[in-house]
Amino acid sequence: MTAAIRVEGVTVHYGEVLALDGVDVTLEHGHVCGLVGMNGSGKSTLFKTVMGLVRPDSGTVSVDGATPALARKTGAIGYVPQSEDVDWSFPLSVRDVVMTGRYGRLGFTRRPRRADHEAVEQALERVELTELAGRQIGQLSGGQRKRAFVARGIAQGARVLLLDEPFAGVDKRSEATITRLLKELAADGAAVLISTHDLHALPGLADEAILLMRKVLAHGSPGEVLRPENLALAFGLDVLQREEEPA
Ligand SMILES: Nc1ncnc2c1ncn2[C@@H]1O[C@H](COP(=O)(O)OP(=O)(O)OP(=O)(O)O)[C@@H](O)[C@H]1O
């Protein structure tokens, strides 16, 4: 079976900075995988490399058996970037943002057809944003913006979905909606890779996890990956003391 994501021996430098060091990751369809690691451990770089936005110094990446560039072109891969990476003043409505997920499918006239409009409306409904669809994207709350980007991935029919910290600054309702949707998408055969800082929420969110510190320190079930010795390696010993404190 073709893996949803296959990353082999990937090393990435930004100038002198080593961001990824011989990373191997395989993710199969039908799974939600949580990506955890401290600030600067290379999570966003891994996403950008899988998206083909950062070119590795060495190693190979394939998405659904294709190059990242081809997967982007065909719409096989969808990306919900970190909020800082998006220009929220761009004059696009929520509906327009979701329609950008259909661009790879539009004919040479570039004009959306009925099937495109229907896919957009269905996706908006699934993320519960139909009522806000006419608003400029920057006029939504943080959680609503994330849901709009998830809707874009749904409208696109992406078989591989990457989400870079979708819960940062997000209210509980949006978090619950996004979590439910990601599980539904995985149950329908998509592969979902999601970075998060919320270690406590990880077992409820994902059925597998990757612990990153420039290299993959652990990859397995959330329970295995979050074992104290792994966390100590990835975050330093202080996280263990914090884990022991009462909630
Ligand atoms: N454009 C860039 N130019 C130079 N260095 C960069 C660039 N982007 C990231 N880095 C560096 O590469 C390393 C990995 O960064 P990356 O953003 O991938 O980490 P991260 O795990 O996503 O961090 P965070 O949890 O803070 O989002 C860090 O040391 C960072 O400072």
The ligand as an SDF file (V2000), in Angstrom:
LIG
                    3D

 31 33  0  0  0  0  0  0  0  0999 V2000
   13.3690   30.8140    7.8400 N   0  0  0  0  0  0  0  0  0  0  0  0
   14.2560   30.4370    8.7740 C   0  0  0  0  0  0  0  0  0  0  0  0
   15.5160   30.9400    8.7560 N   0  0  0  0  0  0  0  0  0  0  0  0
   16.4350   30.5550    9.6720 C   0  0  0  0  0  0  0  0  0  0  0  0
   16.1900   29.6730   10.6670 N   0  0  0  0  0  0  0  0  0  0  0  0
   14.9530   29.1570   10.7420 C   0  0  0  0  0  0  0  0  0  0  0  0
   13.9190   29.5030    9.8080 C   0  0  0  0  0  0  0  0  0  0  0  0
   12.7950   28.8350   10.1390 N   0  0  0  0  0  0  0  0  0  0  0  0
   13.0980   28.1070   11.2270 C   0  0  0  0  0  0  0  0  0  0  0  0
   14.3910   28.2970   11.5920 N   0  0  0  0  0  0  0  0  0  0  0  0
   15.0860   27.6290   12.7050 C   0  0  0  0  0  0  0  0  0  0  0  0
   15.0010   26.2190   12.4890 O   0  0  0  0  0  0  0  0  0  0  0  0
   14.7400   25.5400   13.7040 C   0  0  0  0  0  0  0  0  0  0  0  0
   13.4370   24.7570   13.6000 C   0  0  0  0  0  0  0  0  0  0  0  0
   12.3680   25.6880   13.4910 O   0  0  0  0  0  0  0  0  0  0  0  0
   10.8380   25.2470   13.3230 P   0  0  0  0  0  0  0  0  0  0  0  0
   10.0400   26.4950   13.0840 O   0  0  0  0  0  0  0  0  0  0  0  0
   10.7690   24.1620   12.3270 O   0  0  0  0  0  0  0  0  0  0  0  0
   10.5220   24.6580   14.7780 O   0  0  0  0  0  0  0  0  0  0  0  0
    9.1100   24.3250   15.4700 P   0  0  0  0  0  0  0  0  0  0  0  0
    9.2800   23.0000   16.1460 O   0  0  0  0  0  0  0  0  0  0  0  0
    8.0210   24.4470   14.4750 O   0  0  0  0  0  0  0  0  0  0  0  0
    9.0100   25.4740   16.5500 O   0  0  0  0  0  0  0  0  0  0  0  0
    7.6950   26.1200   17.2830 P   0  0  0  0  0  0  0  0  0  0  0  0
    7.1610   25.0580   18.2070 O   0  0  0  0  0  0  0  0  0  0  0  0
    8.2730   27.2820   18.0230 O   0  0  0  0  0  0  0  0  0  0  0  0
    6.7360   26.5190   16.1980 O   0  0  0  0  0  0  0  0  0  0  0  0
   14.7360   26.6000   14.8010 C   0  0  0  0  0  0  0  0  0  0  0  0
   16.0370   26.6640   15.3620 O   0  0  0  0  0  0  0  0  0  0  0  0
   14.4260   27.8780   14.0410 C   0  0  0  0  0  0  0  0  0  0  0  0
   14.9890   28.9950   14.6910 O   0  0  0  0  0  0  0  0  0  0  0  0
  1  2  1  0
  2  3  1  0
  2  7  2  0
  3  4  2  0
  4  5  1  0
  5  6  2  0
  6  7  1  0
  6 10  1  0
  7  8  1  0
  8  9  2  0
  9 10  1  0
 10 11  1  0
 11 12  1  0
 11 30  1  0
 12 13  1  0
 13 14  1  0
 13 28  1  0
 14 15  1  0
 15 16  1  0
 16 17  2  0
 16 18  1  0
 16 19  1  0
 19 20  1  0
 20 21  2  0
 20 22  1  0
 20 23  1  0
 23 24  1  0
 24 25  2  0
 24 26  1  0
 24 27  1  0
 28 29  1  0
 28 30  1  0
 30 31  1  0
M  END
$$$$
